[in-house]
């Protein structure tokens, strides 16, 4: 095996061959439904330590150049596999180690789960009067709002940090708020019961 790719940022078992990186990208594109944003594709590869970010970017450019992948929306850099690329994926994916293929499939599953979570739990960021930002967090069941909460933050970096944290675990926020509401309700009911007892 010829190691001809930079290995900065890769984890043990990551790819150091440009040919294998091209096969990995075809494999990823072949295993998703529809097209994929270039940024998301490269982020997955980098986050899982499967290949060097810049090598993966170059490999994708080479795949597009050789008609193994194509941009369906060049302006937003949305890419999808072509028939040629699908052939590469299905004939050569076994040249990738089993651990790399498993990591890739796991990464795609995580990505699709995150997309679903973001769709069902939208976040809007709006400039507030007098400065700062209002961040509205919504939790839905896919049809209706279960909770909507707006918080104020001083700058856009904080707003984006809140958005990222919320999308990691929206259920935690919901259960925390619900527990607080139930706790307050019980406190009020207990206070009313005590008040009633005192007035007997």
Beta strands, then each sheet from edge to edge (+ up, - down):
strand 1: 36-37
strand 2: 69-73
strand 3: 78-81
strand 4: 123-127
strand 5: 133-140
strand 6: 145-153
sheet 1: 1+ 3- 2+
sheet 2: 4+ 5- 6+
end
